[in-house]
Amino acid sequence: MSASLKSALMKMAGPVVALLVLLAACSKSVTNMTNNSSPGNTNINCSGTAESFSKDVSQIIQTTCATGSNCHGSGSINGPGELITYTEIQAASSQIRAAVVSGQMPKTGSLSTAQKTAIVCWIDNGSSNN
């Protein structure tokens, strides 16, 4: 093998290895996003029945999040602001998900595992107005 060919192959090896590492990382990320457990919280399993906004999520948000202007009730400017209507809740769904999974919210009290599951699974399944 000539020296110039060896040099060219060595120059290509770095980017090829980097690309393979990137592809491996992406495939792992896609796997985590499509399986039944939610990224960031292995305790949440969305393989059961689909959660309903009107029967499950709305009630949780109204009783634990939209509880006054100091939280996310009427007139709130905290975080995503008011979380009273479906439109407000759906628009803030990624922020809500992150806060629920991390345990940052609600500031007063805590959510049960069933409540966390309902919120996260509703969001992960498209946050439908159902």
N, C-alpha and C positions, 0 to 999 in steps of 0.2 A: 504494500500500500504506500502510495507516495506521501510525502510530508505535507503537501498542500491539501490532499484529500483528508488526511488525518486531522489537520488543523480545521478544516471546514466542518467535519463531523463533531469535533470537540466544541466548536462554537454553537452548533445546533443542539447539543445535548442539554445544555442549561435550560433553554426555553421549552424543550420537549418535556423535560422532567417537571418544570413549573406548570405546564399545561396539564400534565397527568395528575399532579397534586390538586390543581384547581378543579378538574373534572371529578375527581374522587370526592372532594369536599362538597361540591354541588350535588352529587348524587346522594350523599348522605343527608344533606339538608332537605332535598326533595322527599326522601323516604320519611324523614321525621314529620314533614308537613302533611303527608298523605296517610299516615297510619292512624290508628284510632286514639292514640294518646296525643295530648296537646304539647307543642314545644314549650319548654320552660316549666312544665309541671307534669311530672310523670304520674301524679295521682289522679289526673283528670282523664277519664275515658269516655269518649263520645260515641261508643259503639251501640248504645241503647237507643231508645226512642228519640226522635227529633224533639227538641225543645220548642215551646211555643212562646212567642213574644207576649201575647195577651194573657195566657194562663200562667206562665212561669216568670219570665224576665221582667215584665212591667211591674208586677207586684213586688219583686225583690228590689228593684231600683227605686220605686216609690216609697218603700218603707225603710230603706237603708241609705239611699243616696240623695234623693230629692226631698230632704227633710228641713229645708230652710235656706236662707241666703248664705249662711255660713258653710253650707255644703253645696248641693246642686239643685236647690229648690228655686222658687220664683225669685228673680232678681240676682241670682248668683253670678259672680264673675270668676269663681274658682275653676281652675283647670279648663275643661271644655265648656264651662258655664252651666246653664240650666239643663237638667236631664229630666224633663217632664213629659215631652211628647215622643212618639216613635221616631220622628224625624231627627230630633235632637240626640236621642240615644243612638240611633243608627249612625249618624254622622260622627259620633264620638266613640264608635265601637272599638277601634284599635286602641284608643287611650284607656277605655274601660277595661278591655281585656288585659292590657299590660298591668294596670293597677290592681286588678283582681288576682292575677296569677302571682304577682310579686308580693301580695299581701299589704300593699300600701293603702288600699281602700277597703272598706270604709274607715275613716279616721277614728270614728267612735264605734266601738264594738268590733265584731268580725263576722264574716260570712261562714256558714256551714259548708261542708264539702259538697252537699247537694246543691246549695245556692251557687257556689263557684262553678260547679259542673254545668248547671243550667245556663249561666251567663256565657261561659267560655264556649260551650258546645253550640249555643244559639249563634254566637258570632262566627265560630269556625264553620258552621253550616250555612253561612250566607246572610245572617241577620235579617231574615224575612219578617214582614209585617203579618204574622199569622196568629 
